[in-house]
């Protein structure tokens, strides 16, 4: 009985743990695992990842936006940042990929069947843009701005993946569970999946820090209207951060763990440490073939 009393409580429940592991495995097979292996980094909210100064609000916003595209691997995609007052809602063009999905060398074309805006300049195809709206006030809370931008980029990536599946298949992607084409949980947990994809892209620290915002106080330190809409709960986001760190070998790098400690909210540091221990031990002992593939990354 005493041994059970002193036993550490799991960071999250077993169902959530399985879903996070399964979805990470799906991300690796479906969302360019090579980019994850060779290019993805643990992105931190500091000047090393978001350096420089700017002469205007627009210039600063675009600098942050350009960095997020680089880190998510979508810099070759026709995604642009536009001021909210100039933003117009429009259907997303369907893109096709003749090489890898992410990275600077991704070869992307617009599907002419689904896009009415497609032309060439000097023989080079100009892809129809996918716009992301930006409010100047969002710069007042940089981590929320970064999370907002990455959340939308992750949703674009997942939406394009689904659209390409449905274009190349006669049935709905969500019904093809046997082919493991769409993420575990389907449409019901799509918002949570998008947040998890952002963690898979390396933004777990920033998403953990912005998963919950204190609603009390005088309001001078945090503007609720600028907070990103979080779908994945705080502890599950921390668990996803820990999984990223374990799979990428960050947990054995003292300098990386020091930076996580420096940038992650203080009340999340103990759950993060416990999650790292849980995941490391579990992956060492598991016989699940899907999870063994995670360890092979």
C-alpha positions as protocol buffer text, in pm:
chain_id: "A"
residue {
  index: 1
  type: UNK
  ca { x: 0 y: 0 z: 0 }
}
residue {
  index: 2
  type: UNK
  ca { x: 281 y: 240 z: 86 }
}
residue {
  index: 3
  type: UNK
  ca { x: 444 y: 175 z: -250 }
}
residue {
  index: 4
  type: UNK
  ca { x: 122 y: 280 z: -424 }
}
residue {
  index: 5
  type: UNK
  ca { x: 95 y: 586 z: -200 }
}
residue {
  index: 6
  type: UNK
  ca { x: 436 y: 715 z: -308 }
}
residue {
  index: 7
  type: UNK
  ca { x: 390 y: 617 z: -674 }
}
residue {
  index: 8
  type: UNK
  ca { x: 398 y: 914 z: -912 }
}
residue {
  index: 9
  type: UNK
  ca { x: 60 y: 989 z: -1067 }
}
residue {
  index: 10
  type: UNK
  ca { x: 64 y: 969 z: -1449 }
}
residue {
  index: 11
  type: UNK
  ca { x: 76 y: 1308 z: -1617 }
}
residue {
  index: 12
  type: UNK
  ca { x: -225 y: 1226 z: -1838 }
}
residue {
  index: 13
  type: UNK
  ca { x: -470 y: 937 z: -1866 }
}
residue {
  index: 14
  type: UNK
  ca { x: -396 y: 626 z: -2072 }
}
residue {
  index: 15
  type: UNK
  ca { x: -642 y: 708 z: -2353 }
}
residue {
  index: 16
  type: UNK
  ca { x: -489 y: 1053 z: -2406 }
}
residue {
  index: 17
  type: UNK
  ca { x: -139 y: 906 z: -2394 }
}
residue {
  index: 18
  type: UNK
  ca { x: -227 y: 647 z: -2661 }
}
residue {
  index: 19
  type: UNK
  ca { x: -390 y: 910 z: -2881 }
}
residue {
  index: 20
  type: UNK
  ca { x: -85 y: 1138 z: -2863 }
}
residue {
  index: 21
  type: UNK
  ca { x: 152 y: 853 z: -2948 }
}
residue {
  index: 22
  type: UNK
  ca { x: -70 y: 729 z: -3229 }
}
residue {
  index: 23
  type: UNK
  ca { x: -108 y: 1078 z: -3374 }
}
residue {
  index: 24
  type: UNK
  ca { x: 266 y: 1145 z: -3360 }
}
residue {
  index: 25
  type: UNK
  ca { x: 318 y: 818 z: -3547 }
}
residue {
  index: 26
  type: UNK
  ca { x: 59 y: 929 z: -3803 }
}
residue {
  index: 27
  type: UNK
  ca { x: 237 y: 1266 z: -3843 }
}
residue {
  index: 28
  type: UNK
  ca { x: 564 y: 1090 z: -3916 }
}
residue {
  index: 29
  type: UNK
  ca { x: 410 y: 868 z: -4185 }
}
residue {
  index: 30
  type: UNK
  ca { x: 180 y: 1128 z: -4341 }
}
residue {
  index: 31
  type: UNK
  ca { x: 330 y: 1475 z: -4282 }
}
residue {
  index: 32
  type: UNK
  ca { x: 688 y: 1428 z: -4403 }
}
residue {
  index: 33
  type: UNK
  ca { x: 875 y: 1230 z: -4141 }
}
residue {
  index: 34
  type: UNK
  ca { x: 1203 y: 1305 z: -4319 }
}
residue {
  index: 35
  type: UNK
  ca { x: 1161 y: 1675 z: -4243 }
}
residue {
  index: 36
  type: UNK
  ca { x: 1087 y: 1588 z: -3881 }
}
residue {
  index: 37
  type: UNK
  ca { x: 1399 y: 1374 z: -3860 }
}
residue {
  index: 38
  type: UNK
  ca { x: 1639 y: 1604 z: -4042 }
}
residue {
  index: 39
  type: UNK
  ca { x: 1506 y: 1956 z: -4001 }
}
residue {
  index: 40
  type: UNK
  ca { x: 1259 y: 1995 z: -3713 }
}
residue {
  index: 41
  type: UNK
  ca { x: 1394 y: 2182 z: -3412 }
}
residue {
  index: 42
  type: UNK
  ca { x: 1274 y: 2252 z: -3061 }
}
residue {
  index: 43
  type: UNK
  ca { x: 1154 y: 2608 z: -3118 }
}
residue {
  index: 44
  type: UNK
  ca { x: 1189 y: 2841 z: -2821 }
}
residue {
  index: 45
  type: UNK
  ca { x: 1039 y: 3185 z: -2758 }
}
residue {
  index: 46
  type: UNK
  ca { x: 1364 y: 3376 z: -2760 }
}
residue {
  index: 47
  type: UNK
  ca { x: 1587 y: 3588 z: -2983 }
}
residue {
  index: 48
  type: UNK
  ca { x: 1777 y: 3287 z: -3111 }
}
residue {
  index: 49
  type: UNK
  ca { x: 1470 y: 3172 z: -3302 }
}
residue {
  index: 50
  type: UNK
  ca { x: 1299 y: 3507 z: -3354 }
}
residue {
  index: 51
  type: UNK
  ca { x: 1582 y: 3759 z: -3383 }
}
residue {
  index: 52
  type: UNK
  ca { x: 1610 y: 4111 z: -3507 }
}
residue {
  index: 53
  type: UNK
  ca { x: 1436 y: 4442 z: -3493 }
}
residue {
  index: 54
  type: UNK
  ca { x: 1204 y: 4616 z: -3735 }
}
residue {
  index: 55
  type: UNK
  ca { x: 1113 y: 4965 z: -3848 }
}
residue {
  index: 56
  type: UNK
  ca { x: 739 y: 4904 z: -3844 }
}
residue {
  index: 57
  type: UNK
  ca { x: 472 y: 4678 z: -3700 }
}
residue {
  index: 58
  type: UNK
  ca { x: 418 y: 4518 z: -4040 }
}
residue {
  index: 59
  type: UNK
  ca { x: 788 y: 4449 z: -4082 }
}
residue {
  index: 60
  type: UNK
  ca { x: 811 y: 4285 z: -3740 }
}
residue {
  index: 61
  type: UNK
  ca { x: 501 y: 4074 z: -3800 }
}
residue {
  index: 62
  type: UNK
  ca { x: 636 y: 3956 z: -4134 }
}
residue {
  index: 63
  type: UNK
  ca { x: 973 y: 3870 z: -3979 }
}
residue {
  index: 64
  type: UNK
  ca { x: 800 y: 3650 z: -3720 }
}
residue {
  index: 65
  type: UNK
  ca { x: 576 y: 3501 z: -3988 }
}
residue {
  index: 66
  type: UNK
  ca { x: 871 y: 3417 z: -4215 }
}
residue {
  index: 67
  type: UNK
  ca { x: 1048 y: 3241 z: -3929 }
}
residue {
  index: 68
  type: UNK
  ca { x: 741 y: 3033 z: -3844 }
}
residue {
  index: 69
  type: UNK
  ca { x: 714 y: 2921 z: -4208 }
}
residue {
  index: 70
  type: UNK
  ca { x: 1079 y: 2816 z: -4203 }
}
residue {
  index: 71
  type: UNK
  ca { x: 1040 y: 2614 z: -3883 }
}
residue {
  index: 72
  type: UNK
  ca { x: 713 y: 2447 z: -3986 }
}
residue {
  index: 73
  type: UNK
  ca { x: 865 y: 2356 z: -4321 }
}
residue {
  index: 74
  type: UNK
  ca { x: 606 y: 2549 z: -4522 }
}
residue {
  index: 75
  type: UNK
  ca { x: 828 y: 2822 z: -4663 }
}
residue {
  index: 76
  type: UNK
  ca { x: 774 y: 2689 z: -5017 }
}
residue {
  index: 77
  type: UNK
  ca { x: 397 y: 2700 z: -4976 }
}
residue {
  index: 78
  type: UNK
  ca { x: 200 y: 3001 z: -5113 }
}
residue {
  index: 79
  type: UNK
  ca { x: 103 y: 3127 z: -4768 }
}
residue {
  index: 80
  type: UNK
  ca { x: 112 y: 3500 z: -4697 }
}
residue {
  index: 81
  type: UNK
  ca { x: 37 y: 3731 z: -4408 }
}
residue {
  index: 82
  type: UNK
  ca { x: -213 y: 4011 z: -4471 }
}
residue {
  index: 83
  type: UNK
  ca { x: -345 y: 4290 z: -4252 }
}
residue {
  index: 84
  type: UNK
  ca { x: -686 y: 4211 z: -4105 }
}
residue {
  index: 85
  type: UNK
  ca { x: -845 y: 4510 z: -4277 }
}
residue {
  index: 86
  type: UNK
  ca { x: -728 y: 4376 z: -4615 }
}
residue {
  index: 87
  type: UNK
  ca { x: -818 y: 4012 z: -4549 }
}
residue {
  index: 88
  type: UNK
  ca { x: -1094 y: 3854 z: -4756 }
}
residue {
  index: 89
  type: UNK
  ca { x: -1225 y: 3507 z: -4680 }
}
residue {
  index: 90
  type: UNK
  ca { x: -1194 y: 3280 z: -4984 }
}
residue {
  index: 91
  type: UNK
  ca { x: -1180 y: 2909 z: -5061 }
}
residue {
  index: 92
  type: UNK
  ca { x: -842 y: 2749 z: -5009 }
}
residue {
  index: 93
  type: UNK
  ca { x: -679 y: 2639 z: -5336 }
}
residue {
  index: 94
  type: UNK
  ca { x: -594 y: 2271 z: -5365 }
}
residue {
  index: 95
  type: UNK
  ca { x: -219 y: 2216 z: -5390 }
}
residue {
  index: 96
  type: UNK
  ca { x: -45 y: 1910 z: -5525 }
}
residue {
  index: 97
  type: UNK
  ca { x: 300 y: 1785 z: -5429 }
}
residue {
  index: 98
  type: UNK
  ca { x: 533 y: 1609 z: -5670 }
}
residue {
  index: 99
  type: UNK
  ca { x: 810 y: 1562 z: -5416 }
}
residue {
  index: 100
  type: UNK
  ca { x: 829 y: 1602 z: -5042 }
}
residue {
  index: 101
  type: UNK
  ca { x: 553 y: 1775 z: -4849 }
}
residue {
  index: 102
  type: UNK
  ca { x: 766 y: 2016 z: -4647 }
}
residue {
  index: 103
  type: UNK
  ca { x: 1098 y: 2193 z: -4682 }
}
residue {
  index: 104
  type: UNK
  ca { x: 1249 y: 2461 z: -4902 }
}
residue {
  index: 105
  type: UNK
  ca { x: 1285 y: 2213 z: -5189 }
}
residue {
  index: 106
  type: UNK
  ca { x: 920 y: 2101 z: -5189 }
}
residue {
  index: 107
  type: UNK
  ca { x: 775 y: 2114 z: -5541 }
}
residue {
  index: 108
  type: UNK
  ca { x: 421 y: 2247 z: -5523 }
}
residue {
  index: 109
  type: UNK
  ca { x: 163 y: 2308 z: -5793 }
}
residue {
  index: 110
  type: UNK
  ca { x: -197 y: 2419 z: -5794 }
}
residue {
  index: 111
  type: UNK
  ca { x: -460 y: 2167 z: -5898 }
}
residue {
  index: 112
  type: UNK
  ca { x: -613 y: 2338 z: -6204 }
}
residue {
  index: 113
  type: UNK
  ca { x: -935 y: 2145 z: -6163 }
}
residue {
  index: 114
  type: UNK
  ca { x: -997 y: 2303 z: -5825 }
}
residue {
  index: 115
  type: UNK
  ca { x: -836 y: 2644 z: -5874 }
}
residue {
  index: 116
  type: UNK
  ca { x: -966 y: 2920 z: -6097 }
}
residue {
  index: 117
  type: UNK
  ca { x: -672 y: 3152 z: -6024 }
}
residue {
  index: 118
  type: UNK
  ca { x: -365 y: 3002 z: -6183 }
}
residue {
  index: 119
  type: UNK
  ca { x: -122 y: 3179 z: -6415 }
}
residue {
  index: 120
  type: UNK
  ca { x: 244 y: 3210 z: -6509 }
}
residue {
  index: 121
  type: UNK
  ca { x: 496 y: 3494 z: -6494 }
}
residue {
  index: 122
  type: UNK
  ca { x: 802 y: 3453 z: -6716 }
}
residue {
  index: 123
  type: UNK
  ca { x: 715 y: 3087 z: -6758 }
}
residue {
  index: 124
  type: UNK
  ca { x: 693 y: 3018 z: -6385 }
}
residue {
  index: 125
  type: UNK
  ca { x: 364 y: 2914 z: -6233 }
}
residue {
  index: 126
  type: UNK
  ca { x: 225 y: 3157 z: -5977 }
}
residue {
  index: 127
  type: UNK
  ca { x: 32 y: 2970 z: -5712 }
}
residue {
  index: 128
  type: UNK
  ca { x: -291 y: 3114 z: -5571 }
}
residue {
  index: 129
  type: UNK
  ca { x: -219 y: 3251 z: -5224 }
}
residue {
  index: 130
  type: UNK
  ca { x: -347 y: 3120 z: -4894 }
}
residue {
  index: 131
  type: UNK
  ca { x: -388 y: 3424 z: -4670 }
}
residue {
  index: 132
  type: UNK
  ca { x: -355 y: 3450 z: -4292 }
}
residue {
  index: 133
  type: UNK
  ca { x: -506 y: 3759 z: -4129 }
}
residue {
  index: 134
  type: UNK
  ca { x: -301 y: 3961 z: -3881 }
}
residue {
  index: 135
  type: UNK
  ca { x: -402 y: 4228 z: -3629 }
}
residue {
  index: 136
  type: UNK
  ca { x: -132 y: 4474 z: -3523 }
}
residue {
  index: 137
  type: UNK
  ca { x: -232 y: 4436 z: -3158 }
}
residue {
  index: 138
  type: UNK
  ca { x: -126 y: 4069 z: -3168 }
}
residue {
  index: 139
  type: UNK
  ca { x: 237 y: 4180 z: -3144 }
}
residue {
  index: 140
  type: UNK
  ca { x: 166 y: 4281 z: -2783 }
}
residue {
  index: 141
  type: UNK
  ca { x: 169 y: 3910 z: -2694 }
}
residue {
  index: 142
  type: UNK
  ca { x: 442 y: 3756 z: -2913 }
}
residue {
  index: 143
  type: UNK
  ca { x: 403 y: 3395 z: -2797 }
}
residue {
  index: 144
  type: UNK
  ca { x: 30 y: 3403 z: -2869 }
}
residue {
  index: 145
  type: UNK
  ca { x: 102 y: 3553 z: -3211 }
}
residue {
  index: 146
  type: UNK
  ca { x: 354 y: 3279 z: -3293 }
}
residue {
  index: 147
  type: UNK
  ca { x: 113 y: 3010 z: -3171 }
}
residue {
  index: 148
  type: UNK
  ca { x: -170 y: 3166 z: -3374 }
}
residue {
  index: 149
  type: UNK
  ca { x: 37 y: 3164 z: -3693 }
}
residue {
  index: 150
  type: UNK
  ca { x: 161 y: 2809 z: -3642 }
}
residue {
  index: 151
  type: UNK
  ca { x: -186 y: 2684 z: -3550 }
}
residue {
  index: 152
  type: UNK
  ca { x: -320 y: 2811 z: -3882 }
}
residue {
  index: 153
  type: UNK
  ca { x: -23 y: 2671 z: -4073 }
}
residue {
  index: 154
  type: UNK
  ca { x: -80 y: 2331 z: -3911 }
}
residue {
  index: 155
  type: UNK
  ca { x: -448 y: 2347 z: -4006 }
}
residue {
  index: 156
  type: UNK
  ca { x: -354 y: 2430 z: -4366 }
}
residue {
  index: 157
  type: UNK
  ca { x: -113 y: 2135 z: -4377 }
}
residue {
  index: 158
  type: UNK
  ca { x: -375 y: 1894 z: -4240 }
}
residue {
  index: 159
  type: UNK
  ca { x: -647 y: 2033 z: -4470 }
}
residue {
  index: 160
  type: UNK
  ca { x: -428 y: 1998 z: -4780 }
}
residue {
  index: 161
  type: UNK
  ca { x: -336 y: 1644 z: -4679 }
}
residue {
  index: 162
  type: UNK
  ca { x: -702 y: 1551 z: -4648 }
}
residue {
  index: 163
  type: UNK
  ca { x: -795 y: 1727 z: -4974 }
}
residue {
  index: 164
  type: UNK
  ca { x: -527 y: 1538 z: -5165 }
}
residue {
  index: 165
  type: UNK
  ca { x: -648 y: 1207 z: -5022 }
}
residue {
  index: 166
  type: UNK
  ca { x: -1007 y: 1280 z: -5117 }
}
residue {
  index: 167
  type: UNK
  ca { x: -903 y: 1394 z: -5465 }
}
residue {
  index: 168
  type: UNK
  ca { x: -714 y: 1072 z: -5526 }
}
residue {
  index: 169
  type: UNK
  ca { x: -979 y: 848 z: -5374 }
}
residue {
  index: 170
  type: UNK
  ca { x: -1346 y: 779 z: -5433 }
}
residue {
  index: 171
  type: UNK
  ca { x: -1427 y: 772 z: -5061 }
}
residue {
  index: 172
  type: UNK
  ca { x: -1396 y: 1008 z: -4768 }
}
residue {
  index: 173
  type: UNK
  ca { x: -1049 y: 1011 z: -4610 }
}
residue {
  index: 174
  type: UNK
  ca { x: -1200 y: 982 z: -4266 }
}
residue {
  index: 175
  type: UNK
  ca { x: -1352 y: 644 z: -4355 }
}
residue {
  index: 176
  type: UNK
  ca { x: -1019 y: 491 z: -4460 }
}
residue {
  index: 177
  type: UNK
  ca { x: -904 y: 398 z: -4111 }
}
residue {
  index: 178
  type: UNK
  ca { x: -752 y: 73 z: -4237 }
}
residue {
  index: 179
  type: UNK
  ca { x: -507 y: 270 z: -4449 }
}
residue {
  index: 180
  type: UNK
  ca { x: -414 y: 502 z: -4161 }
}
residue {
  index: 181
  type: UNK
  ca { x: -451 y: 800 z: -4391 }
}
residue {
  index: 182
  type: UNK
  ca { x: -621 y: 1039 z: -4153 }
}
residue {
  index: 183
  type: UNK
  ca { x: -522 y: 1101 z: -3790 }
}
residue {
  index: 184
  type: UNK
  ca { x: -662 y: 894 z: -3503 }
}
residue {
  index: 185
  type: UNK
  ca { x: -993 y: 1022 z: -3371 }
}
residue {
  index: 186
  type: UNK
  ca { x: -1116 y: 1169 z: -3700 }
}
residue {
  index: 187
  type: UNK
  ca { x: -1319 y: 1486 z: -3731 }
}
residue {
  index: 188
  type: UNK
  ca { x: -1430 y: 1484 z: -3368 }
}
residue {
  index: 189
  type: UNK
  ca { x: -1081 y: 1570 z: -3244 }
}
residue {
  index: 190
  type: UNK
  ca { x: -953 y: 1764 z: -3544 }
}
residue {
  index: 191
  type: UNK
  ca { x: -891 y: 2089 z: -3347 }
}
residue {
  index: 192
  type: UNK
  ca { x: -687 y: 1893 z: -3091 }
}
residue {
  index: 193
  type: UNK
  ca { x: -502 y: 1719 z: -3373 }
}
residue {
  index: 194
  type: UNK
  ca { x: -402 y: 2053 z: -3523 }
}
residue {
  index: 195
  type: UNK
  ca { x: -253 y: 2166 z: -3191 }
}
residue {
  index: 196
  type: UNK
  ca { x: -68 y: 1834 z: -3168 }
}
residue {
  index: 197
  type: UNK
  ca { x: 67 y: 1877 z: -3521 }
}
residue {
  index: 198
  type: UNK
  ca { x: 207 y: 2214 z: -3409 }
}
residue {
  index: 199
  type: UNK
  ca { x: 388 y: 2035 z: -3125 }
}
residue {
  index: 200
  type: UNK
  ca { x: 512 y: 1776 z: -3375 }
}
residue {
  index: 201
  type: UNK
  ca { x: 654 y: 2069 z: -3574 }
}
residue {
  index: 202
  type: UNK
  ca { x: 860 y: 2173 z: -3270 }
}
residue {
  index: 203
  type: UNK
  ca { x: 643 y: 2441 z: -3110 }
}
residue {
  index: 204
  type: UNK
  ca { x: 555 y: 2250 z: -2794 }
}
residue {
  index: 205
  type: UNK
  ca { x: 705 y: 2503 z: -2553 }
}
residue {
  index: 206
  type: UNK
  ca { x: 514 y: 2793 z: -2706 }
}
residue {
  index: 207
  type: UNK
  ca { x: 191 y: 2594 z: -2730 }
}
residue {
  index: 208
  type: UNK
  ca { x: 226 y: 2478 z: -2369 }
}
residue {
  index: 209
  type: UNK
  ca { x: 280 y: 2834 z: -2253 }
}
residue {
  index: 210
  type: UNK
  ca { x: -28 y: 2954 z: -2441 }
}
residue {
  index: 211
  type: UNK
  ca { x: -259 y: 2657 z: -2376 }
}
residue {
  index: 212
  type: UNK
  ca { x: -411 y: 2823 z: -2070 }
}
residue {
  index: 213
  type: UNK
  ca { x: -432 y: 3190 z: -1985 }
}
residue {
  index: 214
  type: UNK
  ca { x: -527 y: 3316 z: -1639 }
}
residue {
  index: 215
  type: UNK
  ca { x: -858 y: 3501 z: -1660 }
}
residue {
  index: 216
  type: UNK
  ca { x: -825 y: 3698 z: -1338 }
}
residue {
  index: 217
  type: UNK
  ca { x: -619 y: 4002 z: -1237 }
}
residue {
  index: 218
  type: UNK
  ca { x: -636 y: 4358 z: -1360 }
}
residue {
  index: 219
  type: UNK
  ca { x: -600 y: 4261 z: -1724 }
}
residue {
  index: 220
  type: UNK
  ca { x: -295 y: 4477 z: -1785 }
}
residue {
  index: 221
  type: UNK
  ca { x: -62 y: 4179 z: -1823 }
}
residue {
  index: 222
  type: UNK
  ca { x: -272 y: 3972 z: -2058 }
}
residue {
  index: 223
  type: UNK
  ca { x: -540 y: 4063 z: -2310 }
}
residue {
  index: 224
  type: UNK
  ca { x: -786 y: 3777 z: -2346 }
}
residue {
  index: 225
  type: UNK
  ca { x: -882 y: 3890 z: -2695 }
}
residue {
  index: 226
  type: UNK
  ca { x: -523 y: 3824 z: -2807 }
}
residue {
  index: 227
  type: UNK
  ca { x: -499 y: 3473 z: -2661 }
}
residue {
  index: 228
  type: UNK
  ca { x: -494 y: 3192 z: -2913 }
}
residue {
  index: 229
  type: UNK
  ca { x: -791 y: 2950 z: -2902 }
}
residue {
  index: 230
  type: UNK
  ca { x: -638 y: 2637 z: -2750 }
}
residue {
  index: 231
  type: UNK
  ca { x: -802 y: 2302 z: -2826 }
}
residue {
  index: 232
  type: UNK
  ca { x: -548 y: 2061 z: -2674 }
}
residue {
  index: 233
  type: UNK
  ca { x: -550 y: 2083 z: -2291 }
}
residue {
  index: 234
  type: UNK
  ca { x: -245 y: 2212 z: -2110 }
}
residue {
  index: 235
  type: UNK
  ca { x: -110 y: 1884 z: -1971 }
}
residue {
  index: 236
  type: UNK
  ca { x: -166 y: 1699 z: -2298 }
}
residue {
  index: 237
  type: UNK
  ca { x: 28 y: 1976 z: -2474 }
}
residue {
  index: 238
  type: UNK
  ca { x: 314 y: 1939 z: -2224 }
}
residue {
  index: 239
  type: UNK
  ca { x: 308 y: 1564 z: -2287 }
}
residue {
  index: 240
  type: UNK
  ca { x: 336 y: 1625 z: -2662 }
}
residue {
  index: 241
  type: UNK
  ca { x: 630 y: 1859 z: -2597 }
}
residue {
  index: 242
  type: UNK
  ca { x: 799 y: 1588 z: -2390 }
}
residue {
  index: 243
  type: UNK
  ca { x: 740 y: 1329 z: -2664 }
}
residue {
  index: 244
  type: UNK
  ca { x: 897 y: 1559 z: -2923 }
}
residue {
  index: 245
  type: UNK
  ca { x: 1199 y: 1612 z: -2698 }
}
residue {
  index: 246
  type: UNK
  ca { x: 1244 y: 1237 z: -2637 }
}
residue {
  index: 247
  type: UNK
  ca { x: 1212 y: 1144 z: -3005 }
}
residue {
  index: 248
  type: UNK
  ca { x: 1450 y: 1420 z: -3116 }
}
residue {
  index: 249
  type: UNK
  ca { x: 1707 y: 1340 z: -2847 }
}
residue {
  index: 250
  type: UNK
  ca { x: 1671 y: 1679 z: -2680 }
}
residue {
  index: 251
  type: UNK
  ca { x: 1634 y: 1522 z: -2334 }
}
residue {
  index: 252
  type: UNK
  ca { x: 1996 y: 1404 z: -2338 }
}
residue {
  index: 253
  type: UNK
  ca { x: 2123 y: 1752 z: -2425 }
}
residue {
  index: 254
  type: UNK
  ca { x: 2177 y: 1951 z: -2105 }
}
residue {
  index: 255
  type: UNK
  ca { x: 2179 y: 2279 z: -2295 }
}
residue {
  index: 256
  type: UNK
  ca { x: 1838 y: 2205 z: -2451 }
}
residue {
  index: 257
  type: UNK
  ca { x: 1682 y: 2107 z: -2120 }
}
residue {
  index: 258
  type: UNK
  ca { x: 1825 y: 2421 z: -1962 }
}
residue {
  index: 259
  type: UNK
  ca { x: 1653 y: 2628 z: -2230 }
}
residue {
  index: 260
  type: UNK
  ca { x: 1323 y: 2445 z: -2178 }
}
residue {
  index: 261
  type: UNK
  ca { x: 1348 y: 2518 z: -1806 }
}
residue {
  index: 262
  type: UNK
  ca { x: 1421 y: 2882 z: -1882 }
}
residue {
  index: 263
  type: UNK
  ca { x: 1132 y: 2933 z: -2127 }
}
residue {
  index: 264
  type: UNK
  ca { x: 856 y: 2694 z: -2011 }
}
residue {
  index: 265
  type: UNK
  ca { x: 609 y: 2830 z: -1755 }
}
residue {
  index: 266
  type: UNK
  ca { x: 719 y: 2735 z: -1404 }
}
residue {
  index: 267
  type: UNK
  ca { x: 407 y: 2536 z: -1312 }
}
residue {
  index: 268
  type: UNK
  ca { x: 456 y: 2317 z: -1621 }
}
residue {
  index: 269
  type: UNK
  ca { x: 815 y: 2217 z: -1552 }
}
residue {
  index: 270
  type: UNK
  ca { x: 739 y: 1932 z: -1312 }
}
residue {
  index: 271
  type: UNK
  ca { x: 476 y: 1776 z: -1541 }
}
residue {
  index: 272
  type: UNK
  ca { x: 725 y: 1809 z: -1828 }
}
residue {
  index: 273
  type: UNK
  ca { x: 998 y: 1628 z: -1633 }
}
residue {
  index: 274
  type: UNK
  ca { x: 758 y: 1354 z: -1530 }
}
residue {
  index: 275
  type: UNK
  ca { x: 631 y: 1317 z: -1886 }
}
residue {
  index: 276
  type: UNK
  ca { x: 986 y: 1279 z: -2016 }
}
residue {
  index: 277
  type: UNK
  ca { x: 1050 y: 1000 z: -1763 }
}
residue {
  index: 278
  type: UNK
  ca { x: 718 y: 828 z: -1844 }
}
residue {
  index: 279
  type: UNK
  ca { x: 770 y: 840 z: -2220 }
}
residue {
  index: 280
  type: UNK
  ca { x: 1134 y: 729 z: -2207 }
}
residue {
  index: 281
  type: UNK
  ca { x: 1050 y: 428 z: -1988 }
}
residue {
  index: 282
  type: UNK
  ca { x: 740 y: 339 z: -2187 }
}
residue {
  index: 283
  type: UNK
  ca { x: 915 y: 345 z: -2524 }
}
residue {
  index: 284
  type: UNK
  ca { x: 1196 y: 133 z: -2384 }
}
residue {
  index: 285
  type: UNK
  ca { x: 949 y: -133 z: -2270 }
}
residue {
  index: 286
  type: UNK
  ca { x: 677 y: -126 z: -2536 }
}
residue {
  index: 287
  type: UNK
  ca { x: 625 y: -404 z: -2789 }
}
residue {
  index: 288
  type: UNK
  ca { x: 375 y: -200 z: -2993 }
}
residue {
  index: 289
  type: UNK
  ca { x: 516 y: -201 z: -3350 }
}
residue {
  index: 290
  type: UNK
  ca { x: 383 y: 149 z: -3420 }
}
residue {
  index: 291
  type: UNK
  ca { x: 561 y: 293 z: -3119 }
}
residue {
  index: 292
  type: UNK
  ca { x: 878 y: 99 z: -3194 }
}
residue {
  index: 293
  type: UNK
  ca { x: 886 y: 284 z: -3525 }
}
residue {
  index: 294
  type: UNK
  ca { x: 883 y: 610 z: -3332 }
}
residue {
  index: 295
  type: UNK
  ca { x: 1204 y: 504 z: -3160 }
}
residue {
  index: 296
  type: UNK
  ca { x: 1362 y: 431 z: -3498 }
}
residue {
  index: 297
  type: UNK
  ca { x: 1336 y: 796 z: -3606 }
}
